[in-house]
Amino acid sequence: MAEVNLLYRYPRSKRNVTARHAQQVQQRDVAMQFGREYFDGDRSQGYGGYRYDGRWIPVAETLCDHWGLKPGDRVLDIGCAKGFLVKDLQQVCPGLKVLGFDISQYALEHAEPEARGRVVRGNAAWLPFPDNSFRAAISINTIHNLERPLCVQAVREMQRVAPHGGYIQVDSYRTPDERELFLEWVLTARTHDDPDGWKALFREAGYTGDYYWTIIE
Ligand SMILES: C[S@@+](CC[C@H](N)C(=O)[O-])C[C@H]1O[C@@H](n2cnc3c(N)ncnc32)[C@H](O)[C@@H]1O
């Protein structure tokens, strides 16, 4: 038994992995500012143009049905970005009191006109709302952007303000291949895990709401 490179005749890659890695680090730094570059800059740094096109309307319908939301109910969207879901929840259920919450000054300044005045800036780890003040809280592809301890805190906060209706979606992977794709693609996730790892984090935070995964395939 010996250490032996059985791939020594395999052509050397011409790709400059170090340079690419350095570029990725730089892109991550830019993306993590959640500024113009992340939302409306180059695709390598984020969305490559985050524009309203109505794609959240069916999601809003599903969420309203899921919780039986009715006019007057208060709903919080944590990581609302430009308020697309805030706008569509109000459109699907007129009279719903939807509030968006996001750390990005840029996104909130460029929120949909229908969402303006209904979006608040802050960090998901510290929600400036009283206990049990929302019928439901939603957080889509957002809390994985926090370091693990703050991610747990964000889930706890969500549970605190909306103990009877939560929905969290986070980036995840089920196989080593999916994990590799995830690592190559995802720019901003500071906390990541497979579904079992996420479920353990949710338990640790005392979360009783619903959840699902965004998986890059
Ligand atoms: C991938 S985007 C998701 C936006 C939207 N929920 C969607 O699914 O299209 C992540 C959002 O989380 C926001 N965000 C990142 N870290 C945050 C934090 N600590 N607290 C609140 N919002 C945060 C970003 O500004 C961004 O709008």
The ligand as an SDF file (V2000), in Angstrom:
LIG
                    3D

 27 29  0  0  0  0  0  0  0  0999 V2000
  -31.3490   36.0000   -1.3940 C   0  0  0  0  0  0  0  0  0  0  0  0
  -32.0960   37.5230   -0.9110 S   0  0  0  0  0  0  0  0  0  0  0  0
  -33.7630   36.9500   -0.7360 C   0  0  0  0  0  0  0  0  0  0  0  0
  -34.7520   38.0290   -0.9800 C   0  0  0  0  0  0  0  0  0  0  0  0
  -36.1850   37.5390   -1.0250 C   0  0  0  0  0  0  0  0  0  0  0  0
  -36.6110   36.9560    0.2280 N   0  0  0  0  0  0  0  0  0  0  0  0
  -36.3410   36.5480   -2.1430 C   0  0  0  0  0  0  0  0  0  0  0  0
  -36.4540   35.3450   -1.8670 O   0  0  0  0  0  0  0  0  0  0  0  0
  -36.3010   36.9940   -3.3000 O   0  0  0  0  0  0  0  0  0  0  0  0
  -31.5640   37.7150    0.7510 C   0  0  0  0  0  0  0  0  0  0  0  0
  -32.0870   38.9790    1.4150 C   0  0  0  0  0  0  0  0  0  0  0  0
  -31.7260   38.9450    2.7880 O   0  0  0  0  0  0  0  0  0  0  0  0
  -31.3140   40.2410    3.1800 C   0  0  0  0  0  0  0  0  0  0  0  0
  -30.4840   40.0570    4.3740 N   0  0  0  0  0  0  0  0  0  0  0  0
  -29.2360   39.5550    4.4360 C   0  0  0  0  0  0  0  0  0  0  0  0
  -28.8030   39.5180    5.6930 N   0  0  0  0  0  0  0  0  0  0  0  0
  -29.8050   39.9910    6.4680 C   0  0  0  0  0  0  0  0  0  0  0  0
  -29.9540   40.2080    7.8530 C   0  0  0  0  0  0  0  0  0  0  0  0
  -28.9750   39.9050    8.7260 N   0  0  0  0  0  0  0  0  0  0  0  0
  -31.1180   40.7150    8.3060 N   0  0  0  0  0  0  0  0  0  0  0  0
  -32.1140   41.0330    7.4410 C   0  0  0  0  0  0  0  0  0  0  0  0
  -32.0200   40.8600    6.1060 N   0  0  0  0  0  0  0  0  0  0  0  0
  -30.8850   40.3380    5.6260 C   0  0  0  0  0  0  0  0  0  0  0  0
  -30.5990   40.7750    1.9540 C   0  0  0  0  0  0  0  0  0  0  0  0
  -30.4960   42.1850    1.9500 O   0  0  0  0  0  0  0  0  0  0  0  0
  -31.5140   40.2490    0.8490 C   0  0  0  0  0  0  0  0  0  0  0  0
  -32.5470   41.1450    0.5530 O   0  0  0  0  0  0  0  0  0  0  0  0
  1  2  1  0
  2  3  1  0
  2 10  1  0
  3  4  1  0
  4  5  1  0
  5  6  1  0
  5  7  1  0
  7  8  2  0
  7  9  1  0
 10 11  1  0
 11 12  1  0
 11 26  1  0
 12 13  1  0
 13 14  1  0
 13 24  1  0
 14 15  1  0
 14 23  1  0
 15 16  2  0
 16 17  1  0
 17 18  1  0
 17 23  2  0
 18 19  1  0
 18 20  2  0
 20 21  1  0
 21 22  2  0
 22 23  1  0
 24 25  1  0
 24 26  1  0
 26 27  1  0
M  CHG  2   2   1   9  -1
M  END
$$$$
